[in-house]
Amino acid sequence: MALADQVFNFLIPSVSKMGVGAVKQLGATAKFLGGKKALIVTDKGLFDLGIADKIAELLKADGVEAVIFSGAEPNPTDLNVRQGVKIYKESGCNILVSLGGGSSHDCTKGIGVMANNDGDIRDFAGIDTFANPLPPFIAINTTAGTGSEVTSFAVITNTDIHVKMIVASARITPTVAINDPTMMVGLPAALTAATGMDALTHAIEAYVANLANPVTDSLALGAIKLIVEWLPQAVANGENLVARDKMAYAEYMAGAAFNNAGVGIVHAMAHQPGALLNKPHGVCNAILLPHGCAFNLIACPQKFADVAVAMGVNTDGLSTMEAGEKGIEAIRKLSKDVGIPAGLGEIGVQESDIERLADNAIKDLCCFFNPRKIKLEDLKRIFKEAL
């Protein structure tokens, strides 16, 4: 039977450097890309630890000057982006280096968009809203979760209305991604857990998303298998370099999967406490993940049965629906084992917030990729169940 036209894109950075010691190639890579002066975008924590200074030294060793902007907040805002692009232009920079997790990478993406395109970051919310490519952009990852060093999305909070804007374009993808597990050793256990569960959310949502294809399916299932095995070990001992390395590959694979297949209801909902109440994205995803899976189960039960197998569940003798349900139970157990809060109420979300959270979530771009149609009342119910 002939297939109707159906074309899938597959977008990842032009070059990805993986493994112990990868960060040592930063200076040579920046120089190869024509870098003369880099803006290093990071957060206050990494700056205070002196890690940004070490990255600047790696650049300078190969003749690339560096300026540090440490204003990327945990949920980066339009204010952060404006401040960063001002420093980029005033300092005469011609290359971007992000250092951190998703917040630093997303903030840098916003800076890059504004650096080479006229307008404010708010003007670029949506898909393919700008014409000029970003400056050369190297993303150095320090967490194993967000996948932002791989993706063609930036999530930036509009501080006037407290809603997360999504800027999406192939042009926003970093030129080079660096995942060196030695950069992740110092990540505290709670952040290791949150970012790891964020990666699991990416993998599962990508596997069941509307735009999933055999390439993204393979990456998603591979990521799930790695996360189930290695995330608890990385949480238990952050200096376990093998666990860190395996999680670096897992989050990269999950990022590549969702960058091309999309995510769904879990992300649409998790974005809202982050924007409205400044709650951590990875924790919100982790709490909402089993609830979103339970909602989507009837739309693609075989996919969730596959997820269960990838998570190590013995599905022999079970129906497809039963296997999917066991997979969701396994998600809950993993989340509990690594110390994720049991509900949104434990991180300060209140029932009085639900109306606004749901109203914003139904407008989120991620709803488009969800395998089951979503109604506003569904979102309200799930938020209430997840408290």
C-alpha distance (Angstrom), angle and dihedral (degrees) to the residues before:
residue distance angle dihedral
M1 . . .
A2 3.81 . .
L3 3.79 117.6 .
A4 3.79 121.4 -129.9
D5 3.81 115.7 -119.3
Q6 3.78 108.3 -71.4
V7 3.79 119.4 160.9
F8 3.81 123.9 -173.9
N9 3.79 123.8 -161.9
F10 3.78 121.9 -149.6
L11 3.80 115.2 -157.1
I12 3.80 127.3 -179.2
P13 3.83 133.3 142.6
S14 3.81 115.5 -68.3
V15 3.81 89.0 -117.4
S16 3.80 130.4 19.5
K17 3.79 120.7 -168.7
M18 3.79 114.3 -159.6
G19 3.80 136.0 -179.3
V20 3.78 142.9 34.8
G21 3.80 111.1 -27.5
A22 3.81 96.5 16.3
V23 3.81 91.9 124.3
K24 3.81 90.1 62.4
Q25 3.81 87.6 72.2
L26 3.80 91.9 61.4
G27 3.81 98.1 100.3
A28 3.79 95.1 46.8
T29 3.80 90.0 46.3
A30 3.80 93.3 50.5
K31 3.80 90.4 48.3
F32 3.82 91.1 49.2
L33 3.81 88.7 54.4
G34 3.80 90.4 54.4
G35 3.78 95.8 -102.3
K36 3.79 116.1 168.7
K37 3.79 100.7 161.1
A38 3.79 124.5 12.0
L39 3.76 131.5 -155.6
I40 3.80 106.6 -144.4
V41 3.82 108.4 -154.0
T42 3.80 115.6 -160.8
D43 3.79 144.1 136.6
K44 3.79 129.8 -92.2
G45 3.80 93.4 -105.3
L46 3.81 95.4 57.5
F47 3.79 90.3 42.2
D48 3.82 92.6 51.9
L49 3.81 90.1 49.5
G50 3.81 89.7 56.7
I51 3.81 93.3 -119.0
A52 3.80 93.4 122.4
D53 3.80 89.4 54.4
K54 3.81 90.1 53.2
I55 3.80 90.0 52.1
A56 3.81 89.2 50.3
E57 3.82 89.1 53.1
L58 3.80 91.3 52.1
L59 3.79 88.9 54.6
K60 3.79 94.5 45.4
A61 3.80 91.2 50.9
D62 3.80 87.1 66.9
G63 3.78 95.4 42.7
V64 3.81 99.6 -96.0
E65 3.80 115.5 129.8
A66 3.78 119.2 -140.7
V67 3.80 141.1 -154.2
I68 3.81 120.3 -168.6
F69 3.80 124.6 -138.2
S70 3.82 109.5 -174.2
G71 3.79 97.9 177.8
A72 3.81 101.2 104.9
E73 3.81 105.6 124.6
P74 3.84 124.0 -152.6
N75 3.81 89.5 -99.1
P76 3.84 99.2 29.0
T77 3.78 115.8 -134.9
D78 3.76 138.9 -155.3
L79 3.81 86.6 -106.1
N80 3.83 90.9 58.3
V81 3.80 91.1 49.9
R82 3.80 93.7 49.5
Q83 3.79 91.8 48.8
G84 3.79 92.1 48.5
V85 3.80 96.2 49.0
K86 3.80 89.6 49.4
I87 3.82 90.1 57.0
Y88 3.82 91.3 43.6
K89 3.80 92.7 55.3
E90 3.81 97.8 38.5
S91 3.82 91.1 49.6
G92 3.80 94.2 50.0
C93 3.80 95.1 -121.0
N94 3.79 122.3 170.9
I95 3.83 102.4 -179.0
L96 3.80 135.5 47.3
V97 3.80 128.2 -139.8
S98 3.80 119.3 -175.2
L99 3.79 118.9 -160.8
G100 3.79 121.0 -168.9
G101 3.77 137.5 26.0
G102 3.77 131.8 -45.6
S103 3.79 94.8 -50.8
S104 3.79 94.1 59.1
H105 3.80 93.3 41.7
D106 3.80 94.0 47.9
C107 3.79 92.4 46.2
T108 3.81 89.3 51.3
K109 3.79 91.3 50.1
G110 3.79 89.5 54.3
I111 3.79 91.1 48.5
G112 3.79 90.1 50.4
V113 3.79 92.9 50.7
M114 3.80 92.2 51.5
A115 3.81 93.0 42.1
N116 3.80 92.8 63.5
N117 3.80 103.0 25.9
D118 3.81 131.3 60.3
G119 3.79 114.1 -116.6
D120 3.78 142.7 48.6
I121 3.80 123.9 -64.7
R122 3.81 89.4 -109.6
D123 3.81 88.9 62.7
F124 3.78 90.5 63.0
A125 3.80 100.8 56.1
G126 3.79 109.1 127.7
I127 3.80 136.0 38.2
D128 3.83 122.5 -36.6
T129 3.78 94.0 -14.9
F130 3.82 97.7 152.2
A131 3.80 134.0 54.5
N132 3.81 107.8 -154.0
P133 3.81 122.9 75.3
L134 3.80 121.7 -121.1
P135 3.81 122.2 -101.1
P136 3.82 114.5 -93.1
F137 3.81 105.0 -62.5
I138 3.81 130.0 -161.8
A139 3.82 116.7 -171.3
I140 3.82 116.4 -158.2
N141 3.78 110.8 -165.4
T142 3.83 122.4 -146.0
T143 3.82 97.8 172.2
A144 3.80 132.9 54.4
G145 3.75 100.3 -135.5
T146 3.76 127.3 55.5
G147 3.80 100.2 61.7
S148 3.80 88.5 -153.1
E149 3.81 91.1 132.3
V150 3.82 85.9 67.3
T151 3.78 103.3 39.0
S152 3.78 140.7 92.7
F153 3.82 92.8 -140.8
A154 3.79 134.7 89.5
V155 3.79 121.5 -167.7
I156 3.80 112.1 -155.6
T157 3.81 127.0 173.9
N158 3.80 117.7 -125.1
T159 3.81 100.5 -139.6
D160 3.80 94.6 -157.3
I161 3.79 97.0 59.7
H162 3.85 99.6 17.5
V163 3.79 94.2 -125.9
K164 3.79 126.6 132.9
M165 3.79 112.4 -117.9
I166 3.80 119.0 -151.9
V167 3.80 117.4 -144.8
A168 3.80 108.5 -167.3
S169 3.79 129.1 -176.4
A170 3.80 139.8 125.4
R171 3.82 85.0 -122.2
I172 3.80 91.2 66.3
T173 3.82 95.4 60.6
P174 3.83 112.3 113.3
T175 3.79 114.7 -104.6
V176 3.81 92.5 -135.2
A177 3.81 129.9 16.6
I178 3.81 120.6 -157.9
N179 3.80 119.4 -162.4
D180 3.78 108.5 177.8
P181 3.84 112.2 165.6
T182 3.80 91.0 -149.5
M183 3.82 86.6 69.5
M184 3.82 89.4 59.1
V185 3.81 100.8 49.4
G186 3.80 94.3 93.6
L187 3.81 95.4 52.1
P188 3.84 108.9 120.6
A189 3.81 118.9 -116.3
A190 3.82 94.5 -109.2
L191 3.81 92.3 52.7
T192 3.78 90.9 43.6
A193 3.80 88.6 55.2
A194 3.80 94.8 45.3
T195 3.79 95.4 47.6
G196 3.80 91.8 43.3
M197 3.79 91.7 53.4
D198 3.79 88.0 46.3
A199 3.81 87.4 58.6
L200 3.81 90.5 48.4
T201 3.80 89.1 52.5
H202 3.81 90.4 51.7
A203 3.79 91.4 50.5
I204 3.80 96.7 47.2
E205 3.79 95.9 42.5
A206 3.81 90.8 47.0
Y207 3.81 90.9 50.7
V208 3.81 93.1 55.7
A209 3.83 97.4 33.9
N210 3.80 123.8 118.8
L211 3.81 93.5 -113.4
A212 3.81 96.2 49.0
N213 3.80 116.2 133.4
P214 3.82 135.6 173.7
V215 3.81 92.7 -84.3
T216 3.81 95.0 51.4
D217 3.81 90.9 40.6
S218 3.80 91.4 57.6
L219 3.80 92.2 48.1
A220 3.81 93.0 46.4
L221 3.79 96.0 49.5
G222 3.80 91.3 44.3
A223 3.79 90.2 52.0
I224 3.81 92.5 49.6
K225 3.80 91.6 52.9
L226 3.80 92.3 50.5
I227 3.81 94.4 45.9
V228 3.81 94.7 50.5
E229 3.79 90.8 52.4
W230 3.79 102.6 37.5
L231 3.81 109.1 28.3
P232 3.83 94.8 74.3
Q233 3.80 89.3 49.7
A234 3.81 92.6 49.6
V235 3.82 89.9 49.3
A236 3.81 92.2 47.3
N237 3.80 94.0 49.8
G238 3.77 118.6 13.3
E239 3.80 90.9 -169.7
N240 3.80 91.7 62.5
L241 3.79 95.8 113.6
V242 3.79 93.6 -171.4
A243 3.80 90.9 56.1
R244 3.79 90.9 45.8
D245 3.81 91.0 50.4
K246 3.81 93.1 48.7
M247 3.81 90.8 48.5
A248 3.81 90.1 49.7
Y249 3.79 89.4 57.2
A250 3.80 91.4 43.6
E251 3.79 95.2 53.1
Y252 3.81 90.9 44.6
M253 3.80 91.4 52.4
A254 3.81 91.6 46.0
G255 3.80 90.1 48.6
A256 3.79 92.5 50.7
A257 3.81 89.5 48.1
F258 3.79 97.2 51.7
N259 3.79 93.1 38.7
N260 3.79 87.4 66.2
A261 3.81 104.8 26.2
G262 3.81 99.3 37.3
V263 3.78 131.7 -134.6
G264 3.78 130.0 -105.4
I265 3.77 149.1 -160.2
V266 3.81 96.4 -16.2
H267 3.79 93.0 58.4
A268 3.79 92.9 40.5
M269 3.80 88.1 57.3
A270 3.81 98.1 37.1
H271 3.80 92.3 55.3
Q272 3.79 90.8 63.9
P273 3.85 103.4 62.8
G274 3.80 86.3 43.9
A275 3.79 93.4 55.2
L276 3.81 99.8 35.2
L277 3.80 100.8 36.0
N278 3.83 102.6 16.9
K279 3.80 93.0 -119.0
P280 3.84 118.9 163.2
H281 3.79 112.5 -87.9
G282 3.80 97.3 -141.5
V283 3.80 93.3 51.0
C284 3.82 92.0 48.0
N285 3.81 90.0 50.6
A286 3.79 92.3 48.1
I287 3.80 93.5 50.4
L288 3.80 93.8 46.2
L289 3.82 97.5 40.9
P290 3.84 99.3 87.4
H291 3.80 90.6 43.5
G292 3.80 92.3 51.9
C293 3.80 91.0 46.2
A294 3.80 91.6 51.4
F295 3.81 89.4 52.0
N296 3.81 92.9 49.5
L297 3.81 97.3 42.0
I298 3.80 96.6 95.9
A299 3.81 91.4 51.1
C300 3.82 95.3 60.7
P301 3.82 111.9 4.5
Q302 3.82 94.2 165.2
K303 3.78 90.6 56.4
F304 3.79 91.2 53.4
A305 3.80 90.1 46.5
D306 3.81 86.4 55.9
V307 3.80 89.5 50.4
A308 3.80 89.4 53.1
V309 3.80 91.2 54.1
A310 3.82 91.1 47.6
M311 3.80 88.2 53.3
G312 3.78 90.9 54.9
V313 3.80 98.7 -102.8
N314 3.81 116.1 152.4
T315 3.80 102.3 -128.6
D316 3.81 97.6 175.9
G317 3.79 110.8 138.8
L318 3.79 93.9 8.9
S319 3.79 126.1 120.8
T320 3.79 116.8 -119.8
M321 3.81 91.6 -101.6
E322 3.79 92.3 47.0
A323 3.79 90.6 50.6
G324 3.81 90.5 50.8
E325 3.80 90.4 50.5
K326 3.82 90.7 50.9
G327 3.80 88.4 52.1
I328 3.79 90.5 55.1
E329 3.81 89.4 49.9
A330 3.81 88.1 53.5
I331 3.80 90.1 53.2
R332 3.79 90.3 53.4
K333 3.80 91.4 49.0
L334 3.81 94.2 49.4
S335 3.79 90.3 48.5
K336 3.81 91.1 51.3
D337 3.81 92.9 44.7
V338 3.81 92.6 56.5
G339 3.81 93.8 45.7
I340 3.79 104.7 -104.0
P341 3.85 113.4 160.7
A342 3.79 112.8 -100.5
G343 3.81 96.2 -127.4
L344 3.79 145.6 7.9
G345 3.79 89.3 -105.6
E346 3.80 89.4 67.7
I347 3.82 89.9 62.4
G348 3.80 94.6 46.9
V349 3.81 105.2 -90.4
Q350 3.81 110.9 142.1
E351 3.78 132.5 -157.4
S352 3.80 88.7 -114.5
D353 3.83 88.1 63.8
I354 3.79 94.8 58.1
E355 3.80 98.6 85.0
R356 3.79 93.3 55.6
L357 3.80 94.1 39.6
A358 3.80 91.4 53.2
D359 3.81 93.7 44.6
N360 3.80 89.9 55.2
A361 3.80 95.2 41.3
I362 3.82 94.1 56.5
K363 3.82 88.0 60.1
D364 3.81 94.2 49.7
L365 3.80 115.8 117.6
C366 3.82 90.8 -130.8
C367 3.81 90.8 71.2
F368 3.80 88.0 71.7
F369 3.82 92.6 67.0
N370 3.80 96.8 46.4
P371 3.83 115.1 116.2
R372 3.81 93.2 -136.8
K373 3.79 124.0 54.4
I374 3.78 111.3 -108.3
K375 3.80 127.7 -141.7
L376 3.78 126.7 -167.8
E377 3.80 91.3 -114.2
D378 3.81 89.6 55.5
L379 3.78 90.4 57.1
K380 3.78 93.2 48.3
R381 3.78 91.5 50.5
I382 3.79 94.1 47.9
F383 3.80 93.0 47.4
K384 3.80 88.8 52.1
E385 3.80 92.3 48.5
A386 3.80 90.3 49.3
L387 3.81 95.8 53.3
